Amino acid sequence: MIYLFFGYVVIWTILFLYLVFLMRSQKQVNDKLKALSETLDQQD
Amino acid sequence: MSSPINTSWRVARLYLRIADWSLIPLYFLMVVALYGAFLYAPTEREMGDVQRIFYFHVGVAWNCFLAFFGVFLGGVAYLITRKRSWDHLAASCVEVGVVFTTMVLTTGPIWAKPIWNTWWPWGDPRIMTTMVLWLIYVAYLMLRSSLPEGETKYKYCAVFGIIGFLDVPIVWFSIRWWRTIHPVVITSSGAELEPEMIHALFVSVIAMTVLCVTLVMLRMAMRLNSSMAEELTHS
């Protein structure tokens, strides 16, 4: 069972890192959208 | 920054923050759940080690019900308030719910084959009603992607989501209403399990719930970002 436990911990860690990556990229998109919106407002 | 975009930005940021806060507890909860399922819980006398899949099977099953309740809630709230944020909630919950139901329908046969000697007992009401639940919400996703953006789409999807939720109580009570080979583990007098098994199940359900909420929050933030980008393109 110990091998299965560590195997699944490794799989979960990979999935978790992907989740962190998704979260970071969405934050960057969010920031860029804010900056874009502000630039468009200044142009108007 | 114009007001609607400003609000959307703030809400998306809030969703991302909630998801961010839940990440570290989620990681450790899931590791503890794995420890509980593989090392802490005792081996079941009759089924052996294959029974350990139970801790994940039940955890994801509970969360597919929770996610579909989110669809129901989002649909009802959208029809009352006509606020787009409720539609975002419903759409995000459907996606997460379908993933969790797929996991239920995958872990079930893996458990069933060595115990019932069949991958898929066609006559079992619990399995068939769960399959119908999965098909209902896959149909919801197909409906959603086929309709053009606008009030009509959100209204149809809200109604579909509410009607689809009627299958959730049927899935839950199917093992009590009809003859089935699915065991009734949780009864009104409690769970018929060893205390260690209950602990492992409890942690697994909590970990899966945190995962479900995190995924819904992330998906809602993605949807808001996408609609903000659309709004900026058309402005």
Boltz contact constraints between the chains, C-beta under 6 A:
constraints:
  - contact:
      token1: [A, 1]
      token2: [B, 38]
      max_distance: 6.0
  - contact:
      token1: [A, 1]
      token2: [B, 39]
      max_distance: 6.0
  - contact:
      token1: [A, 4]
      token2: [B, 38]
      max_distance: 6.0
  - contact:
      token1: [A, 5]
      token2: [B, 34]
      max_distance: 6.0
  - contact:
      token1: [A, 5]
      token2: [B, 38]
      max_distance: 6.0
  - contact:
      token1: [A, 5]
      token2: [B, 39]
      max_distance: 6.0
  - contact:
      token1: [A, 8]
      token2: [B, 34]
      max_distance: 6.0
  - contact:
      token1: [A, 9]
      token2: [B, 31]
      max_distance: 6.0
  - contact:
      token1: [A, 9]
      token2: [B, 34]
      max_distance: 6.0
  - contact:
      token1: [A, 12]
      token2: [B, 30]
      max_distance: 6.0
  - contact:
      token1: [A, 16]
      token2: [B, 27]
      max_distance: 6.0
  - contact:
      token1: [A, 26]
      token2: [B, 16]
      max_distance: 6.0
  - contact:
      token1: [A, 26]
      token2: [B, 221]
      max_distance: 6.0
  - contact:
      token1: [A, 26]
      token2: [B, 222]
      max_distance: 6.0
  - contact:
      token1: [A, 27]
      token2: [B, 16]
      max_distance: 6.0
  - contact:
      token1: [A, 29]
      token2: [B, 225]
      max_distance: 6.0
  - contact:
      token1: [A, 30]
      token2: [B, 12]
      max_distance: 6.0
  - contact:
      token1: [A, 30]
      token2: [B, 225]
      max_distance: 6.0
  - contact:
      token1: [A, 33]
      token2: [B, 228]
      max_distance: 6.0
  - contact:
      token1: [A, 34]
      token2: [B, 9]
      max_distance: 6.0
  - contact:
      token1: [A, 36]
      token2: [B, 232]
      max_distance: 6.0
  - contact:
      token1: [A, 37]
      token2: [B, 1]
      max_distance: 6.0
  - contact:
      token1: [A, 37]
      token2: [B, 5]
      max_distance: 6.0
  - contact:
      token1: [A, 38]
      token2: [B, 1]
      max_distance: 6.0
  - contact:
      token1: [A, 41]
      token2: [B, 1]
      max_distance: 6.0
